[in-house]
Amino acid sequence: MEPHEANRAFWDASTRWWKEREDKRGLWRKAHVDPASVLAPAEMPFVKDVDGKDVCVLGSGDNEVAFALAGMGGAVTSVDISERRLEVAADRARTLGLDVTFVRADVTDLRALADGSFDLVYTGGHMSVWVSDITKYYAEAVRILKLGGLFVVNDYHPIRRMWLEADGPEPRNRYLHRGPYQYTSDEGLPTFEYHWTAADHIQAVVDAGCRIVKVDEHGEKVEDEFWLKANLDKLPAYLLIVGRKAS
C-alpha cells in the first residue's frame, strides 16, 4: 500500500483511541478562549494578528490549533488526511459554536485549495513524520499562501526522533536516516514514518519560495511523548520556522 494511504487508514482506525485521549486532556474545549493553552510563546507573535484573515491549518489532527486560531478571529480552513478525524473535529466545532471549514486532503496534494488563498498557513505538532516528501509538502503549503503571507511550522524537534522506540538513554536511530521506518499499529495496520532533519525543514521552506523570518528551537517537554523511555529534558522540544512568501 502507498505510504500516505496506509497512514490514512491507520489514522481512521485509531480515531476513537485518540478522541478518548483528547477528551480526557480537554484542550480542544478551551483552545478557542485560551489560545496560549495550545500555542507556544515562541510562535504566538506570528499568529496573534489573524483576526479577519484567511488561515489554513495543515495536518490539523486534534484541531486544537485550528480552534485556537478560529477563537482569535481567523477564518480557518482545517486540512487533514483522515476523514474520521475531521468528523470528530467538525462535531467539536459545532459544540463550541466555531465556524471552521474542513477539507480532507493529503498535504502533498492540495488541489482542492486555490493558489494564493490564505494569509497564514500553519502546520506542526508531530505532522511531518507522516509525510514522504517534505519538499512537496511545503511547496503546496506555500502555493496556497498569498504573496507576503506567513508560513508557520512548529513541529516536533527532529533530534528527538532519534530516541523513538529506544529502550533506554541511548538513541536508537541515526539523525540522518530519513526512512521510511515501517511499523505495525495496535490495529495491525502498516504505518510509515520519516525523520526529516532541521536542515530538511528549513531548506524546503526556502525552496518553496519563502524568505526566512524566524528559526527557533524551544520548549523542553512534549505531552504526547507517552512512548518515550529516555529523558530528553535537556533537548529542545520543538523546531519553529517562519517564512514569508516572497515569490
Rosetta silent file (secondary structure, phi, psi, omega in degrees, C-alpha in Angstrom):
SEQUENCE: MEPHEANRAFWDASTRWWKEREDKRGLWRKAHVDPASVLAPAEMPFVKDVDGKDVCVLGSGDNEVAFALAGMGGAVTSVDISERRLEVAADRARTLGLDVTFVRADVTDLRALADGSFDLVYTGGHMSVWVSDITKYYAEAVRILKLGGLFVVNDYHPIRRMWLEADGPEPRNRYLHRGPYQYTSDEGLPTFEYHWTAADHIQAVVDAGCRIVKVDEHGEKVEDEFWLKANLDKLPAYLLIVGRKAS
SCORE:     score description
SCORE:     0.000 S_00000001
   1 L     0.000  141.941  177.466    0.000    0.000    0.000 S_00000001
   2 L   -59.017  136.497 -172.237    1.178    3.540   -0.774 S_00000001
   3 H   -54.111  -43.757 -178.194    2.644    5.044    2.460 S_00000001
   4 H   -67.399  -37.568  177.853    0.268    8.004    2.735 S_00000001
   5 H   -68.795  -36.136  175.320   -2.782    5.829    2.133 S_00000001
   6 H   -62.661  -43.530  179.307   -1.505    3.339    4.713 S_00000001
   7 H   -66.409  -36.731  176.824   -1.107    6.159    7.216 S_00000001
   8 H   -61.525  -43.324  179.305   -4.587    7.461    6.394 S_00000001
   9 H   -61.879  -38.382  177.463   -6.042    4.026    7.125 S_00000001
  10 H   -63.631  -46.685 -178.438   -4.189    3.985   10.457 S_00000001
  11 H   -65.547  -37.969  175.160   -5.495    7.409   11.478 S_00000001
  12 H   -61.144  -45.111 -175.412   -9.037    6.444   10.512 S_00000001
  13 H   -69.640  -29.984 -175.899   -8.760    3.216   12.518 S_00000001
  14 L   -97.067    6.955 -175.631   -7.243    4.876   15.605 S_00000001
  15 H   -56.837  -44.825 -177.708   -9.623    7.849   15.697 S_00000001
  16 H   -61.187  -42.774  179.461  -11.653    6.553   18.626 S_00000001
  17 H   -60.257  -45.913 -179.876   -8.498    5.980   20.735 S_00000001
  18 H   -67.404  -37.942  179.174   -7.253    9.497   20.011 S_00000001
  19 H   -59.989  -45.481  179.638  -10.671   11.023   20.630 S_00000001
  20 H   -63.183  -40.322  179.215  -10.842    9.470   24.086 S_00000001
  21 H   -65.442  -42.866 -179.247   -7.324   10.660   24.876 S_00000001
  22 H   -69.885  -35.444  176.758   -8.071   14.204   23.655 S_00000001
  23 H   -63.667  -40.107  178.647  -11.366   14.332   25.544 S_00000001
  24 H   -65.693  -39.781  178.731   -9.516   13.411   28.721 S_00000001
  25 H   -67.976  -42.081  171.657   -6.897   16.084   28.060 S_00000001
  26 L    81.821    4.234 -176.025   -9.626   18.642   27.364 S_00000001
  27 H   -67.922  -30.967 -178.890   -7.585   21.199   25.449 S_00000001
  28 H   -62.884  -26.370 -177.975   -9.932   21.248   22.450 S_00000001
  29 H   -75.122  -24.789 -174.491  -12.674   22.607   24.712 S_00000001
  30 H  -117.852   -5.451 -175.626  -10.714   25.681   25.808 S_00000001
  31 L   -58.387  -34.948 -176.401   -8.276   26.406   22.965 S_00000001
  32 L   -72.952  -22.677  177.980  -10.647   28.945   21.359 S_00000001
  33 L  -104.610  -14.665  179.146  -10.884   31.019   24.546 S_00000001
  34 L  -137.222   72.592 -176.726   -7.331   30.360   25.768 S_00000001
  35 H   -56.093  -29.973 -178.984   -5.075   30.136   22.690 S_00000001
  36 H   -66.750  -12.500  177.830   -1.963   30.102   24.877 S_00000001
  37 H   -73.118  -19.382 -179.439   -3.013   26.662   26.107 S_00000001
  38 L  -128.339  -11.745  178.149   -2.050   25.190   22.709 S_00000001
  39 L  -109.672  128.081 -176.241    0.149   27.860   21.084 S_00000001
  40 L   -75.610  153.360  176.896    3.678   28.316   22.432 S_00000001
  41 L   -54.578  -33.008 -177.799    5.104   31.743   23.360 S_00000001
  42 L   -66.973  -31.845 -177.920    7.676   31.345   20.573 S_00000001
  43 L   -96.303  -18.178 -175.476    5.025   31.086   17.853 S_00000001
  44 H   -56.232  -39.914  179.703    2.428   33.467   19.279 S_00000001
  45 H   -58.699  -22.687 -174.734    3.989   36.664   17.785 S_00000001
  46 H   -97.406   -8.272 -178.846    3.452   35.231   14.291 S_00000001
  47 H  -122.089   -3.783 -171.041   -0.159   34.086   14.689 S_00000001
  48 L   -71.741  -19.854 -175.823   -1.645   36.671   17.064 S_00000001
  49 L  -104.689   45.308 -176.305   -2.927   39.005   14.327 S_00000001
  50 L   -90.968   -3.148 -177.202   -5.220   36.566   12.492 S_00000001
  51 L   -55.367  121.328  178.642   -8.464   38.423   13.205 S_00000001
  52 L    79.999    4.769 -177.522  -10.347   38.720    9.916 S_00000001
  53 L  -106.366  157.319  178.452   -7.687   36.831    7.962 S_00000001
  54 E   -86.423  124.286 -172.781   -7.838   33.600    5.989 S_00000001
  55 E  -128.068  139.292  175.551   -5.933   30.845    7.795 S_00000001
  56 E  -124.360  132.005  175.360   -5.167   27.242    6.850 S_00000001
  57 E  -110.977  118.197 -177.144   -4.017   24.539    9.282 S_00000001
  58 E   -97.857  136.374 -176.472   -2.393   21.566    7.541 S_00000001
  59 L    64.381   51.635 -166.052   -2.385   18.138    9.165 S_00000001
  60 L   -70.828  -24.418  172.012   -4.850   19.506   11.699 S_00000001
  61 L    53.529 -112.377 -179.037   -5.282   16.259   13.668 S_00000001
  62 L   -73.375  -11.622  176.335   -6.797   17.128   17.049 S_00000001
  63 L    65.411   14.915  177.815   -7.654   20.609   15.680 S_00000001
  64 H   -61.922  -43.258  178.640   -6.634   22.332   18.905 S_00000001
  65 H   -68.662  -40.513  177.673   -4.568   24.898   16.981 S_00000001
  66 H   -58.052  -43.167  179.623   -7.329   25.323   14.395 S_00000001
  67 H   -68.044  -37.369  177.943   -9.810   26.085   17.180 S_00000001
  68 H   -61.905  -45.728 -178.575   -7.364   28.489   18.841 S_00000001
  69 H   -68.482  -34.171  175.430   -6.887   30.447   15.603 S_00000001
  70 H   -66.438  -39.482  177.820  -10.655   30.483   14.999 S_00000001
  71 H   -65.507  -24.557  177.891  -11.155   31.822   18.502 S_00000001
  72 L   -86.379    3.409  174.607   -8.683   34.585   17.686 S_00000001
  73 L   103.067    2.368 -179.732  -10.866   35.675   14.782 S_00000001
  74 L   -76.212  147.152  171.130   -9.301   33.790   11.896 S_00000001
  75 E   -88.224   98.017 -164.462  -11.378   32.342    9.062 S_00000001
  76 E   -97.845  132.806  168.250   -9.918   28.855    9.440 S_00000001
  77 E  -110.777  123.012 -177.186   -9.694   26.003    6.953 S_00000001
  78 E  -104.897  122.911 -176.527   -8.665   22.737    8.611 S_00000001
  79 E  -118.113  129.349  176.131   -6.993   20.121    6.381 S_00000001
  80 E  -148.436  156.850 -178.670   -6.302   16.519    7.338 S_00000001
  81 L   -80.746  -19.289 -174.742   -5.879   13.220    5.504 S_00000001
  82 L   -98.871  116.893  177.934   -8.264   11.337    7.813 S_00000001
  83 H   -62.572  -39.874 -177.352  -11.978   11.703    7.182 S_00000001
  84 H   -68.251  -37.739  176.713  -12.807   10.225   10.586 S_00000001
  85 H   -64.296  -38.795  179.300  -10.518   12.666   12.410 S_00000001
  86 H   -68.724  -35.292  176.995  -12.215   15.535   10.578 S_00000001
  87 H   -61.613  -42.283  176.849  -15.671   14.217   11.514 S_00000001
  88 H   -62.104  -45.534 -178.526  -14.669   14.336   15.185 S_00000001
  89 H   -63.605  -40.158  179.692  -13.274   17.857   14.734 S_00000001
  90 H   -64.551  -39.394  177.524  -16.414   19.067   12.955 S_00000001
  91 H   -64.739  -40.373  178.141  -18.596   17.756   15.767 S_00000001
  92 H   -66.229  -40.205  178.428  -16.400   19.507   18.312 S_00000001
  93 H   -61.064  -41.003  176.710  -16.539   22.759   16.334 S_00000001
  94 H   -62.670  -40.755  178.383  -20.337   22.607   16.383 S_00000001
  95 H   -59.930  -38.556 -177.174  -20.244   22.034   20.145 S_00000001
  96 H   -87.339   -9.082 -177.618  -18.063   25.125   20.571 S_00000001
  97 L    73.525   30.980 -178.955  -20.003   27.232   18.065 S_00000001
  98 L   -99.329  138.581  178.398  -16.940   27.705   15.840 S_00000001
  99 L   -96.333   95.003 -179.286  -17.189   28.315   12.094 S_00000001
 100 L  -123.894  136.311  176.100  -14.365   26.185   10.646 S_00000001
 101 E   -91.779  129.816 -178.021  -14.131   24.774    7.122 S_00000001
 102 E  -111.904  131.162 -178.414  -12.922   21.159    6.983 S_00000001
 103 E  -129.928  125.259  174.865  -11.166   19.692    3.937 S_00000001
 104 E   -88.801  119.102 -179.238   -9.957   16.117    3.574 S_00000001
 105 L  -161.962  154.167  170.685   -6.712   16.129    1.592 S_00000001
 106 E   -78.870  133.187 -176.168   -3.157   14.850    1.505 S_00000001
 107 L   -66.671  -14.496  175.749   -0.836   17.755    2.363 S_00000001
 108 L   -90.602    1.092  179.745    1.331   16.952   -0.665 S_00000001
 109 E  -147.477   86.294 -175.856   -1.695   17.369   -2.960 S_00000001
 110 L  -103.888   40.966 -177.066   -3.855   20.357   -2.061 S_00000001
 111 L   -60.739  -19.705  178.230   -5.556   20.724   -5.437 S_00000001
 112 L   -71.129  -12.969 -178.110   -8.832   21.399   -3.605 S_00000001
 113 L  -115.345  134.459 -174.287   -7.374   24.742   -2.474 S_00000001
 114 L   -78.427  156.746  173.659   -6.593   27.558   -4.900 S_00000001
 115 L   -55.127  142.448  171.481   -3.298   29.390   -5.298 S_00000001
 116 L    58.816   39.829 -175.806   -2.860   32.391   -3.014 S_00000001
 117 L   -90.990  -20.200 -167.284   -5.903   31.705   -0.831 S_00000001
 118 E  -127.755  146.230  174.552   -4.524   32.300    2.673 S_00000001
 119 E   -80.359  -29.033 -178.524   -2.814   34.999    4.722 S_00000001
 120 E  -141.877  132.167  171.165   -1.361   32.397    7.086 S_00000001
 121 E  -119.383  128.365 -176.489   -0.632   28.696    6.667 S_00000001
 122 E  -121.695  139.453  170.751    0.213   26.770    9.833 S_00000001
 123 E  -149.531  157.166  179.803    1.496   23.251   10.337 S_00000001
 124 E   161.223 -148.326 -174.643    3.220   21.427   13.130 S_00000001
 125 E    77.738 -107.682  177.132    2.767   19.309   16.198 S_00000001
 126 L  -137.646   46.445 -167.951    4.094   15.943   15.103 S_00000001
 127 L   -86.563  -45.040 -168.009    2.968   16.172   11.493 S_00000001
 128 H   -63.565  -23.073 -177.837    5.991   15.953    9.202 S_00000001
 129 H   -64.359  -18.998 -177.570    6.931   12.411   10.274 S_00000001
 130 H   -91.919   -1.286 -171.835    3.914   11.099    8.325 S_00000001
 131 L  -107.969  128.532 -174.643    4.903   12.800    5.055 S_00000001
 132 L   -81.165  -17.042 -177.401    7.115   11.059    2.492 S_00000001
 133 L  -139.630   96.383 -176.092    8.155   14.214    0.620 S_00000001
 134 H   -69.225  -27.813  178.681    8.744   17.321    2.723 S_00000001
 135 H   -65.956  -45.446  177.184    9.630   19.385   -0.349 S_00000001
 136 H   -66.280  -39.071  178.621    6.205   18.744   -1.945 S_00000001
 137 H   -56.221  -54.073 -177.304    4.508   19.255    1.429 S_00000001
 138 H   -74.745  -29.386  176.066    5.950   22.721    1.965 S_00000001
 139 H   -63.850  -41.363  176.909    5.673   23.657   -1.721 S_00000001
 140 H   -66.636  -39.511  178.754    1.926   23.032   -1.566 S_00000001
 141 H   -59.442  -42.811 -177.528    1.669   24.970    1.704 S_00000001
 142 H   -78.291  -29.559  177.280    3.337   27.999    0.144 S_00000001
 143 H   -59.558  -40.422 -177.713    1.414   27.671   -3.139 S_00000001
 144 L   -83.401   -0.500 -179.706   -1.886   28.293   -1.325 S_00000001
 145 E   -88.500  140.520  174.761   -0.357   31.224    0.583 S_00000001
 146 E   -68.510  152.518  175.434   -0.891   34.810   -0.554 S_00000001
 147 E   -58.346  127.120 -177.292    2.144   36.813   -1.604 S_00000001
 148 E    88.617   -5.464  179.248    3.618   38.264    1.576 S_00000001
 149 E   -75.541  165.547 -177.173    1.742   35.764    3.750 S_00000001
 150 E  -102.510  136.765  171.187    3.334   33.787    6.565 S_00000001
 151 E  -109.922  116.294 -176.115    4.092   30.082    6.620 S_00000001
 152 E  -112.501  120.277  176.143    4.493   28.902   10.222 S_00000001
 153 E  -114.419  119.166  175.231    5.988   25.488   11.000 S_00000001
 154 E  -129.470   83.503 -169.830    6.122   24.492   14.663 S_00000001
 155 E  -107.488  160.087  172.431    6.977   20.816   14.569 S_00000001
 156 E   -50.509  131.187 -175.359    8.278   18.200   16.956 S_00000001
 157 L   -64.316  126.273 -174.455   12.045   18.679   17.073 S_00000001
 158 H   -61.626  -25.000 -179.204   13.604   16.134   14.700 S_00000001
 159 H   -64.146  -27.829 -178.107   16.508   15.345   17.026 S_00000001
 160 H   -71.493  -20.497  178.207   14.060   13.712   19.458 S_00000001
 161 H   -65.156  -17.169  179.058   13.110   11.155   16.810 S_00000001
 162 H   -63.456  -21.914 -177.469   16.482    9.511   17.409 S_00000001
 163 H  -100.985   10.265  177.742   15.021    8.001   20.605 S_00000001
 164 L   -61.850  125.507 -179.825   11.894    6.547   19.029 S_00000001
 165 L    61.813   19.590  173.823   11.437    3.012   20.402 S_00000001
 166 L   -74.410  144.230 -177.846   14.745    3.241   22.274 S_00000001
 167 L   -85.010  -12.610 -177.125   14.891    1.021   25.367 S_00000001
 168 L  -160.233 -151.444 -173.674   16.955    3.471   27.412 S_00000001
 169 L   -73.526  -17.925 -178.496   19.057    6.637   27.262 S_00000001
 170 L   -81.873  136.123  178.221   20.988    5.711   24.102 S_00000001
 171 L   -65.465  148.297 -179.271   19.441    6.810   20.789 S_00000001
 172 L   -98.207  -30.413 -172.668   18.204    4.049   18.522 S_00000001
 173 L  -112.232  149.220  176.511   18.014    5.891   15.203 S_00000001
 174 L   -79.759  136.627 -177.140   20.556    7.843   13.154 S_00000001
 175 L   -59.209  -37.628 -175.310   19.738   11.524   12.770 S_00000001
 176 L   -91.084    6.384  175.075   20.489   11.496    9.028 S_00000001
 177 L   -91.214  103.593 -174.264   18.454    8.358    8.263 S_00000001
 178 L   -75.174  -20.375 -178.143   15.263    9.813    6.799 S_00000001
 179 L   104.886 -162.032   11.537   13.468    6.491    6.453 S_00000001
 180 L   -76.564  148.861  170.865   10.927    5.281    5.701 S_00000001
 181 E  -102.084  125.534 -179.111   10.556    3.498    9.008 S_00000001
 182 E  -105.961  133.470  179.427    7.767    0.917    8.856 S_00000001
 183 E  -129.842  171.565  172.746    5.785   -0.119   11.918 S_00000001
 184 E  -119.069  124.425 -176.540    2.640   -2.087   12.697 S_00000001
 185 L   -75.073  170.706  176.985   -0.032   -0.255   14.662 S_00000001
 186 L   -61.595  -21.738  178.165   -2.070   -1.684   17.533 S_00000001
 187 L   -85.617    1.230 -179.692   -4.823   -2.176   14.964 S_00000001
 188 L    81.135   17.620 -177.335   -2.484   -4.421   12.941 S_00000001
 189 L  -101.823  146.612  175.885   -2.058   -1.849   10.168 S_00000001
 190 E   -74.235  139.825  173.020    1.229   -0.829    8.499 S_00000001
 191 E  -130.062  153.212 -177.217    2.401    2.728    9.129 S_00000001
 192 E  -128.298  129.646 -179.250    5.273    4.653    7.574 S_00000001
 193 E  -127.030  156.638 -176.223    7.274    7.426    9.246 S_00000001
 194 L  -133.378  142.936 -177.701   10.069    9.740    8.096 S_00000001
 195 L  -110.705   84.413  178.519   12.760   11.552   10.070 S_00000001
 196 L   -77.060  137.083 -179.315   13.298   14.928    8.411 S_00000001
 197 L   -81.628  169.310  175.460   16.245   16.914    9.782 S_00000001
 198 H   -58.716  -41.069  178.786   16.193   20.568   10.811 S_00000001
 199 H   -63.458  -38.573  177.553   18.067   21.361    7.601 S_00000001
 200 H   -59.674  -45.304  179.522   15.444   19.490    5.562 S_00000001
 201 H   -60.827  -50.929 -175.688   12.683   21.611    7.079 S_00000001
 202 H   -64.431  -45.795 -178.441   14.472   24.923    6.547 S_00000001
 203 H   -63.674  -37.480  179.392   15.616   24.157    3.011 S_00000001
 204 H   -65.775  -37.028  176.237   12.117   23.038    1.999 S_00000001
 205 H   -64.877  -43.169  178.832   10.640   26.331    3.249 S_00000001
 206 H   -65.350  -47.111 -178.570   13.244   28.293    1.261 S_00000001
 207 H   -62.330  -26.629  179.744   12.801   26.156   -1.859 S_00000001
 208 L   -74.258  -13.211  177.296    9.052   26.735   -1.683 S_00000001
 209 L   110.393   25.043 -179.598    9.633   30.466   -2.185 S_00000001
 210 E  -107.729  148.271  166.857    9.825   31.900    1.319 S_00000001
 211 E   -93.225  128.069 -178.270   12.198   34.328    2.961 S_00000001
 212 E   -68.591  126.127  178.568   13.072   33.019    6.413 S_00000001
 213 E   -98.783  -38.394 -175.359   11.742   35.325    9.140 S_00000001
 214 E  -156.019  137.489  167.681   12.500   33.225   12.221 S_00000001
 215 E  -129.515  130.504 -177.048   14.097   29.946   13.227 S_00000001
 216 E  -147.459  147.296  172.332   13.889   28.892   16.859 S_00000001
 217 E  -116.643  123.173 -169.568   14.318   25.760   18.977 S_00000001
 218 E  -147.475  165.759  177.804   12.139   25.922   22.062 S_00000001
 219 L    80.332  160.192 -179.925   10.379   24.016   24.816 S_00000001
 220 L  -125.863  -24.464 -176.537   11.529   21.108   26.970 S_00000001
 221 L  -128.346  148.602  173.875    8.557   18.744   27.219 S_00000001
 222 L  -125.592  121.138 -173.281    6.048   17.248   24.804 S_00000001
 223 L   -60.259  -37.652 -174.588    2.877   15.923   26.416 S_00000001
 224 L   -87.172   20.498  174.632    2.308   13.147   23.872 S_00000001
 225 L   -86.635   45.025 -179.179    5.714   11.514   24.359 S_00000001
 226 L   -66.403  -17.795 -179.189    3.986    8.698   26.249 S_00000001
 227 L   -88.367   -6.256 -170.120    6.100    6.220   24.255 S_00000001
 228 L   -87.789  131.960  176.980    9.433    7.740   25.317 S_00000001
 229 L  -100.768  -31.537  179.978   11.700    5.998   27.828 S_00000001
 230 L   -76.350  152.550  175.607   14.717    8.318   27.630 S_00000001
 231 L   -92.202  110.883 -176.307   14.800   11.643   29.492 S_00000001
 232 L  -109.691   23.073 -176.029   15.143   14.358   26.823 S_00000001
 233 L   -61.096  -20.481 -179.488   14.519   17.394   29.029 S_00000001
 234 L   -88.218   -0.757  177.916   17.903   18.845   28.055 S_00000001
 235 L  -107.961  152.420  177.187   16.970   18.876   24.350 S_00000001
 236 L   -65.975  147.154 -178.448   14.597   21.306   22.618 S_00000001
 237 L   -87.140  -35.479 -173.450   11.048   20.047   22.179 S_00000001
 238 E  -133.011  151.932  172.110   10.061   21.956   19.040 S_00000001
 239 E  -112.140  119.597  179.024   11.556   23.451   15.905 S_00000001
 240 E  -105.916  127.993  174.424    9.917   26.704   14.803 S_00000001
 241 E  -130.957  127.589  176.743   10.384   28.020   11.262 S_00000001
 242 E  -121.790  124.768  177.741    8.561   31.091    9.971 S_00000001
 243 E  -122.821  147.657  174.397    8.794   32.061    6.315 S_00000001
 244 E  -109.470  128.393 -177.254    7.231   34.936    4.368 S_00000001
 245 E   -64.490  119.951 -174.720    6.165   34.176    0.813 S_00000001
 246 L  -109.299  -16.744 -177.302    8.410   36.211   -1.431 S_00000001
 247 L  -155.326    0.000    0.000    7.685   34.801   -4.859 S_00000001
